[in-house]
Amino acid sequence: MRGKPKQDKYSKAASGRPSTGQSPTTRPREKGFEKSAKVKPGQGRPIQQADSFLDEMKNDIMAFFQINDDHSFTQEQVLEHFGTGDRRMKLIMHGLIGELTDEGTLMRQPDGSYRADVNANMVEGVVDHVNSRFAFVIPSTASGVRGDRDNDIWVSTDDLAGAVDGDRVQVIRFSDARSRTRRVEGKVARVVERGRTELVGRIEVWPTYGFVVPDSKKIYDDIFIPKEKMGGAADGEKVIVRLTKYPDPDSHKQRFEGEVITVLGLAGQNNTEMHAILAEFGLPIVFPQDVEQEAETIPTKIEEKDIAKRRDMREVTTFTIDPVDAKDFDDALSVQVLDNGNYEIGVHIADVTHYVLPGSKLEAEAYKRATSVYLVDRVVPMLPEKLSNGLCSLRPNEDKLTFSSVFELTPNAQIVKEWFGRTIIHSNRRFAYEEAQDILNNSSGDYLEELRLLNELAYKLRDERFKNGAINFETVEVRFRLDENGVPLAVYPKIRQDTNKLIEEFMLLANKRVAEFVHSLSKRNKNGEENTMVYRVHEGPAEDKLRSFSDFARKLGYKLNVDDEHLSSSMNRFMASIEGKPEAGMLQQLAVRTMSKARYSTEDLGHFGLAFKRYSHFTSPIRRYPDMMAHRLLQHYLDKGKPVDREEYEEKCRHSSERERMAAEAERASIKYKQVEFMSRMAPDQVFEGVISGVTEFGIFVEITENSCEGLVRMQDLSDDYYEFDKDNYRIIGQRHKKMYTFGDPVVIRVKETNLARRSMDFALVSDKAGRATDSDLSKSTSRSSSARGESSSRRSGSSRQKQGVAAKGENRRGGRGRR
């Protein structure tokens, strides 16, 4: 079928292109265009880089056919679209269409016309709807985690074809000669799988229908609820809605319909909001009844036959050290001095897999959840309470079944011997971190000598780790003091003391040595086949991100050498240099963001941040499913088992990484909600000292120093001047007075407005110590800002042209939607 093509405002008549100084008929073709590029399944055809005049023309032709992929065109129609009248240019265009056909990008129809092969540039990915006007499609990667953001595909909301945030889609990437300077663009061809079947929001009830306003910031339209499907919800209540109708692929509006399946309670109440956050991120609130019932049938008494198969360590001094409010204790340490002057240190972990068996309902639910979720006021456990707080919790004065790593260490913390296997222990004491720290500080209290010994060994292990290249990332965590109704009374930073680091160091030792031990057993396999293991991997950072961060740190007066061999030591010196500075928290966060995200994998890629060649998660099976997998695999290889199926475990690793990400997002959402709730209770005229933690084109973010609460000072509220955004230098500059607000600057603010529904705060600036920009600073900033305003104006004019109708021939290949 042929039809009128959509057009592109970037296209010019081919005959009217600027001269390249060389006759297009004599310029040789670039290498790599003679043959079709090899394409891996599901990855789409690579976008060709436009390195020449002919390549730009070829990409323009490709994009023309891709945006009009539902039509076919004759060569004459293509020439007419591009306004090609010159004889030589016609010959070139014919040749380029022939090349695209040979490569398989275009298909020749029986009537002699051509149309795009929709599969030639098709990519599968997940929609991240960051803005009401556009989204990014994040291409799928082999590891299942987000790759380089530069590979994300920009898609106008008009081109989403009914897809919404979280959906898995197939998207056609557009080829474009200008793609070197901006993101690759595309349009959704079809929705492969819906990412959301349920949404959370506040219902507005009308006489004959209702609307639910979604909590998610990435859903931009309300959900229509028929009167008979409101589930008894009252106006203003938080509800969970099952979506029954998604946006129409042919509509530019994201219209949903749904039915209320759960009423969470009145919006604004603590329990309602915490349940809403869990539901928003697809996390469970309660255990299914059959899972609870299965847990209740597990006997609590330890049988003699179970003890007989284990190393009995009940007579060895053992204790736990955990947060004061912890309800489950999944690790314990044992200490004894050996006759040869060395020390035997046992790291004992709850033997969860003794109770949770493959094929059971408990196993299926643990895999589904994959992790416990930690909100501000509660823990949503991976396992039912019977296990998490009972059978598997290493409570004091009780015999407990454990899986242990036992090390013989020299006084210099060098490993002489190690042993791995199932044990039974008896914890003599339960310490809170603060309690154990007081004993060390005051040199008085229970098990003082054992605590001193462990602390000294931990210091030596930590020194060795940093000597080997580990990076000391110390990001600030906040804690809340809540009243009985969950209302925040105080927000304060979490302080990490020696006892926190002591436990962390021995857990790191056990995780590292378990991974190395499983790998070492591979040498007994036939053909040298490597044992499959679940690793916690952390790949090295991208060089360009590191250099950008280094340049930014330099502008603030800090030095960071990003050469490979010096990175870890330089990063640690950098971290030490910012300690105690107002901007330390934000710089630490930015440094962490330059790094890759840690994830689970069967590939032993190592852990960059810890400087470990191999590293696993073994020490928290009560709250992490990957630790359960590590326990089972370790026992399998101790029993001389053969390597297990790698792909099965890799899929479980991907699932666990994704669930961990969702749990982390829910935790951050609960923290943000409580911070906004806390600040909403402040007196309107109360002022706070803070530092600028982010700079954007719409304002500056400020983090309050005393409680780490962050809010936005909007550009429109800075009424003393017209400020322009200097993106490259993380600052805004006033046009008239040249006042300059930069990342890290100290300021004083008051709370202007809080929005609990959106978990956001607006601040008003009270005073500052802003510097003044030089003339050259202002000139550069103005140039960039003017360019941005021109581009913005271009977008607006493109949008208005779309409303008026199809653009004139040769003007707008993409229907007037403007720059992606």
HUQUI-V674821 format. One line per field, one symbol per residue. phi: phi as a letter, one per 40 degrees, with the letter a starting at -180 (. if undefined). psi: psi as a letter, one per 40 degrees, with the letter a starting at -180 (. if undefined). burial: 1 if it has 9 or more other C-alpha atoms within 8 Angstrom, else 0. A space follows every 50 residues. Layout:
# HUQUI-V674821
phi: ???
psi: ???
burial: ???
This chain:
# HUQUI-V674821
phi: .bacccbbcccbddccccccgacccbcccccgbcbcccbcdgcgcccccc badccccccccdcdcccbccbbbcccccccdcgcbccccccccdcccccc cccgcbbccdcgcbacccccbcbbabcbccaccabbbcccbccgbccccc ccbcbcdcbcfgcbdgccbbbccccaccccbaccbaaccaccaccbbbbb abcbcbdbaabbcccccbbbbcbcbddcbcfgcbdgccbbbccbabdcdc bccccbbabcbabchcdhcdcdcccccccdcgbcbbcdcccccccccccc cccccccccbccbcccdaabbadcbcbbbbaabbbaccccgcbbbbbbbd ccccccbdgccccccccdcgacbbcdbabbccbdddccbbdcccccgbcb cbbbbbbcbcdcgcccaaabicbbbaccabbcdcccccccccfahcfdcc ccccccccdccccccccchcbccbccbbbbbbcccgcccabaccccbdcc cdcdccccccccccccccccccccccggccccacbcbacccccccccccc ccccccgbbacbcdcbccccccccccccdgcdcddcccccccccccccac accccgbcccgbcbabbbcbccbbcdcccccccdcdcccgccdccccdcc ccccccccccccccccccccccdccccccccccdccbbcabcbabbcbib cbbcccbgcbabccdcccccaccbcbdcbfabbccccgcbbbdgccabbb ccabbcccfbbbbbcbaabccbccdcdccccccccccccccccccccccc cccchcccdgcacbggcgcc
psi: hiihiiihediihdeeiiheehhddehiiiieedihihhiheeihihhhg eidddddddddddddddfeeiiiidddddddefhdhdddddddddddddd ddeedihhideeiiiihdedfhihahhggeiddiiihhiiideeihahde eihhhiddeefeiiheihihhhhhhhdeedeiiiiaihdihdhhdheiii ahhhhideiihhhidheeheiihhhidefefeiiheihihhhhehiihde ieighiiahhdhhdahhdidddddddddddefiidiiiddddddddehid hhidddddeihhfeehhiiihiideidhheiihihihideeihhhhhhhh gdeddhiheidddddddddeiihhideihhidiiddddecdehgiifihi hihihhhhiieefhhdiiihaiihihhdihiidddddddddefhihfddd dddddddddddddddddeeihghgihiiiihiaeeehhdihiihhhaddd ddddddddddddddddddddedeeiiefhhhhihihihiiihdddddddd dddddeeihhheideedddddddddddeheideddddddddddeiihiii iehgeihddefhdihiheefedehddddddddddddddefiihihddddd dddddddddddddddddddddddddddddeeiidehiiiaiheihieeah hhhhddeehhihhideegeeihiihgddefiihhddefihhihehiihii hdiigddefiihihhdiifiahiidddddddddddddddddddddddddd dddeahiihedgdffeeah.
burial: 00000111101111100000000000000000000000000011100001 00101111111111111110111110011011110000110111011011 11111111100011111101111111111001011111110000110000 11111110111111111111111111101000111111111001000011 11111000111111110110111111101110100111111110011110 11011111111011111001011111111110110000001101100000 00000010011111011111110000011111111100000111111111 11100110001111111011111111000111110111111111010011 11111111111010100101111111111111100110110000000100 11011011111100110011100000011101000011101110000011 11101110011111110110110010001111111111101100111011 01110001011100011111110110010001111101111001110011 11011111011101111111111111111111111110000010000011 00111111110111111011111111111100000011111111110011 11111011111111100100111111000111111001111111111111 11011100111111110001001000010011011000000001100111 11000110011111111101
